[in-house]
Amino acid sequence: MRLVLMADTHVPKRARDLPARLWEEVAAADVVIHAGDWVSVALLDDLEARSRRLVGVHGNNDGPELRARLPEIARVELAGLRVAVVHETGAAAGREKRCAARFPDTDVLVFGHSHIPWDTTAETGLRLLNPGSPTDRRRQPFHTYMTAEARDGALTELVLHRLPPRGE
């Protein structure tokens, strides 16, 4: 099962739309995961229309319309893999321990908020992933998103994709 992970798109404030390469990934994916800060309901509508399956949550920059349609926390099972999605996890220091306590029955936690790519594993085995942002890199060197495979209860082939600067 092919997964695409993204967060912090901030459309249309940081970009008019998602990069074309990311839309191509969406079309090829079995499941698209968005960890919040959409900003635009139009992007949610577009992703719902163009995704085979969309799992998303609202973020701190998402208004009432998005909050009415998206949960704060989403939980799904994908090919035997227990996945949770949330926007904010708090400070980087102690994140693994906090999240392992908060999500004890989860294999993978996808989160956003910082725009900083993250891939660590807690002592309990919980894998924490932040795909960064495909549209607002802040102080990061690249715009990013992730792809992975979910198969037989495991996450494999995880790749952090760097997008070229806008206009290239």
Secondary structure, 3 states (H helix, E strand, C coil): CEEEEECCCCCCCCCCCCCHHHHHHHHHCCEEEECCCCCCHHHHHHHHHHCCCEEECCCCCCCHHHHHHCCCEEEEEECCEEEEEECCCCCCCCHHHHHHHHCCCCCEEECCCCCCCEEEECCCCCEEEECCCCCCCCCCCCEEEEEEEEECCEEEEEEEEEECCCCC
